[in-house]
Amino acid sequence: MLQTRKGVTGGTVAYERVGNGPAVVLTHGTPSSSVLWRDVVPALATDHTVYLWDLPGYGRSTTAPGVRPSVALHARTLAELVDAWGLRDPVLVGHDIGAATVLRAHLHHRVPARALALLDAAVLPPWTTPVAQHIQAHLDVYRTMPGHVFHELIRAHLATATHRPLDASTERAYLEPYAGEAGQQRYLDQVEGFDEADTRDVVAALGEVVAPTLVLWGEHDRWLPADSADRLAAAIPGSRRVVVPEAGHFLPEDDPETTAVELGRFLQDV
């Protein structure tokens, strides 16, 4: 559980710092939080300082009234945090829209990066899933949907994020932020903020990335298929592509050991 809180433009961020050594910043995606990294952090923190944070509007982080979560907001927030933490050349790691956040922070806000690691990255279009597209098209319906029906809907969608079934306690950890009427509105605010325009200039600039880059993907990703890894790796000069078998979209959840090993191997080389 993240213990430290910091006010940022557009809200308040919960974060934590673990370990000692060169800086690694872990950025989660949707619909998750820093809980995604819980079994990856111990291995990385043995010889790195690992920064965990919840995106504004996710986990224990909040947005200010009237502010909607988005990749653009998250990238600006990451830029603020890296500056506030005094990091000169961190390794930036991002999963799902967290990868888009990392790339936009690096390419648009000029956040320095010793290296980049992009896991099941929601970057290349189309990255908005059919479920999210349907919700966006019918937001009024979903906002007035009975809570117990909505809960079962997002529970079923979460089940497709992993290749291995989630145990009951882990499922509760992911679904807890979306409990009740306020949680339902929070989930829908997140989906409303998905906008591929936020990654358009990022995609156009991928060829400008010079930082060593790892593209890491779950073989059985049902949200963003593994061929997306091929396309992303081809767009970033000199990047390394690794596909993890028996893992789905929530790669750090499905196989945290292999995720930590591959990240550790990459960090040794940069």
C-alpha positions in Angstrom: 0.0 0.0 0.0 1.4 3.4 -1.0 2.0 5.6 2.0 3.3 8.9 0.6 1.1 11.5 -1.0 2.1 14.5 -3.1 0.0 17.3 -4.6 0.4 17.6 -8.4 -1.2 19.6 -11.1 -4.7 18.2 -11.4 -4.8 16.1 -8.2 -2.9 14.2 -5.6 -0.6 11.2 -6.2 0.2 8.3 -3.9 3.7 6.9 -4.3 6.3 4.8 -2.5 10.1 4.4 -2.8 11.7 1.0 -2.2 15.3 -0.2 -2.3 18.6 1.6 -3.0 20.5 2.1 -6.3 19.9 3.5 -9.8 16.3 4.7 -10.2 13.5 2.7 -11.8 10.0 4.1 -12.1 7.1 1.7 -12.5 4.0 3.0 -14.1 0.9 0.8 -14.2 -2.0 0.8 -16.7 -5.7 0.3 -16.6 -7.9 -0.9 -14.9 -5.2 -1.4 -12.2 -2.9 0.3 -9.8 0.6 -0.1 -8.4 -0.7 -3.4 -6.9 0.2 -4.8 -10.3 3.9 -4.6 -9.5 3.8 -6.0 -5.9 5.6 -9.3 -6.8 8.1 -7.7 -9.2 9.3 -5.0 -6.8 11.3 -7.2 -4.3 13.6 -8.5 -7.0 14.2 -5.1 -8.6 14.7 -3.4 -5.3 17.7 -5.5 -4.3 20.0 -3.2 -6.4 17.7 -0.4 -7.6 15.6 2.4 -6.0 12.1 1.5 -7.3 9.5 4.2 -7.4 5.9 3.1 -7.4 2.9 5.4 -8.0 -0.8 5.3 -8.8 -1.9 7.2 -11.8 -4.2 10.2 -11.0 -7.7 8.8 -10.8 -6.5 5.2 -10.1 -5.6 3.3 -7.0 -5.0 5.7 -4.1 -4.4 8.7 -6.3 -7.1 11.3 -7.0 -7.9 13.9 -9.5 -9.0 17.4 -8.7 -12.7 18.2 -9.2 -13.5 18.5 -12.9 -10.2 16.9 -14.0 -10.5 13.7 -16.1 -7.8 11.0 -16.1 -6.0 10.7 -19.4 -2.7 9.7 -20.9 -1.9 13.4 -21.4 -2.6 14.1 -17.7 -0.6 11.1 -16.6 2.4 12.0 -18.7 2.4 15.5 -17.3 2.2 14.1 -13.8 5.1 11.7 -14.4 7.2 14.7 -15.6 6.3 16.5 -12.4 7.2 13.6 -10.2 10.5 12.8 -11.9 11.5 16.4 -11.4 10.3 16.5 -7.8 12.1 13.2 -7.0 15.3 14.7 -8.5 15.9 11.9 -10.9 18.4 12.6 -13.7 18.4 9.4 -15.7 15.8 6.9 -14.4 14.7 3.7 -16.2 11.0 4.3 -17.1 8.9 1.2 -17.1 5.2 1.3 -18.2 2.4 -1.2 -18.6 -0.6 -0.8 -20.9 -1.5 3.0 -20.9 1.3 3.3 -18.4 3.6 2.6 -21.4 1.9 5.4 -23.4 2.4 7.6 -20.3 6.1 6.8 -20.2 6.6 7.5 -23.9 4.6 10.7 -23.9 6.5 11.9 -20.8 9.8 11.1 -22.5 9.1 12.3 -26.0 6.7 15.2 -25.4 7.7 16.5 -21.9 11.4 15.6 -22.4 11.7 13.5 -19.2 15.2 12.0 -19.2 15.4 8.2 -19.4 18.4 5.9 -19.2 16.2 3.2 -20.7 12.6 2.4 -21.4 10.7 -0.8 -20.8 7.2 -1.1 -22.4 5.0 -4.0 -21.2 1.8 -4.9 -23.2 1.8 -1.3 -24.3 -1.3 0.6 -25.2 0.4 2.8 -27.7 -0.1 1.8 -31.4 -3.7 2.3 -32.6 -6.1 0.8 -32.1 -5.3 0.4 -28.4 -8.8 1.2 -27.1 -10.4 -2.3 -26.6 -13.9 -3.1 -28.0 -15.3 -3.1 -24.5 -13.9 0.4 -23.8 -15.3 1.6 -27.1 -18.7 0.3 -26.3 -18.7 2.0 -22.9 -17.6 5.3 -24.4 -20.4 5.1 -26.9 -23.0 4.5 -24.2 -21.7 6.3 -21.1 -25.1 7.4 -20.0 -26.3 3.8 -20.0 -23.3 2.6 -18.0 -23.5 5.5 -15.5 -27.1 4.6 -14.6 -26.6 0.8 -14.7 -27.5 -0.9 -11.4 -24.4 -1.3 -9.4 -24.5 -5.1 -9.0 -24.8 -5.5 -12.8 -22.0 -3.1 -13.4 -19.8 -4.9 -10.9 -20.3 -8.3 -12.7 -19.5 -6.7 -16.0 -16.1 -5.3 -15.0 -15.4 -8.5 -13.1 -15.9 -10.4 -16.3 -13.7 -8.0 -18.2 -10.9 -8.2 -15.6 -10.9 -12.0 -16.0 -9.8 -11.6 -19.6 -6.8 -9.5 -18.5 -4.8 -12.6 -17.3 -4.1 -16.0 -18.8 -4.2 -17.6 -15.3 -7.3 -17.1 -13.3 -7.0 -14.6 -10.4 -7.5 -15.9 -6.9 -10.3 -14.3 -4.9 -8.1 -12.0 -2.8 -6.2 -10.7 -5.8 -9.5 -10.1 -7.7 -10.8 -8.1 -4.8 -7.6 -5.9 -4.7 -8.2 -5.0 -8.4 -11.9 -4.4 -8.0 -11.9 -2.6 -4.7 -11.4 0.9 -6.2 -14.5 0.4 -8.3 -16.9 -0.7 -5.5 -20.2 1.2 -5.0 -21.6 4.1 -6.9 -18.5 6.2 -6.5 -16.3 3.4 -7.8 -18.6 2.9 -10.8 -18.3 6.5 -11.7 -14.5 6.3 -11.2 -14.2 3.4 -13.6 -16.3 5.2 -16.2 -14.3 8.5 -15.8 -11.2 6.4 -16.6 -12.7 4.9 -19.7 -14.1 8.3 -20.8 -10.6 9.6 -20.7 -9.2 7.0 -23.2 -8.2 9.1 -26.3 -5.9 7.8 -29.0 -5.2 11.4 -29.9 -3.0 11.4 -26.8 -0.7 8.9 -28.4 -0.8 10.2 -32.0 2.3 12.4 -31.7 4.0 9.7 -29.6 3.6 7.2 -32.4 4.9 9.7 -35.0 8.0 10.2 -32.9 8.9 6.6 -32.0 11.7 6.6 -34.5 13.4 9.3 -32.5 13.8 7.1 -29.4 17.5 6.6 -28.7 17.2 5.2 -25.2 17.7 1.4 -25.0 14.2 -0.1 -25.1 12.7 -3.4 -24.0 9.3 -4.4 -25.5 7.9 -7.1 -23.2 4.6 -8.9 -23.9 2.4 -11.7 -22.7 2.0 -14.4 -25.4 -1.7 -14.8 -24.7 -2.6 -11.1 -24.4 -6.3 -10.9 -25.4 -6.5 -7.1 -25.2 -3.5 -6.2 -27.3 -2.2 -9.3 -29.2 1.4 -10.2 -29.3 1.8 -9.1 -32.9 1.5 -5.6 -31.5 4.8 -6.2 -29.8 6.3 -6.9 -33.3 5.0 -3.6 -34.6 6.1 -1.6 -31.6 9.6 -3.1 -31.6 9.9 -2.4 -35.3 9.0 1.2 -34.8 11.6 1.9 -32.1 15.2 1.7 -33.4 17.3 -1.0 -31.7 14.6 -2.1 -29.3 14.6 -5.6 -27.8 11.4 -7.7 -28.1 10.6 -10.5 -25.6 7.3 -12.5 -25.5 6.5 -14.3 -22.3 4.7 -17.7 -22.7 1.7 -18.6 -20.5 1.0 -14.9 -19.7 -1.8 -12.5 -20.7 -2.2 -8.7 -20.8 -1.5 -8.3 -17.1 1.9 -9.8 -17.5 3.4 -8.7 -14.1 0.3 -10.4 -12.5 0.4 -13.6 -14.6 4.2 -14.2 -14.3 5.9 -11.8 -12.0 9.0 -14.0 -11.8 9.7 -13.9 -15.5 8.8 -10.2 -15.6 11.4 -9.5 -12.9 14.0 -11.7 -14.6 13.6 -10.0 -18.0 13.6 -6.5 -16.5 16.6 -7.4 -14.3 18.5 -8.7 -17.3 17.6 -5.6 -19.3 18.7 -3.3 -16.4 22.1 -5.0 -16.2 22.7 -4.1 -19.9 21.8 -0.4 -19.8 
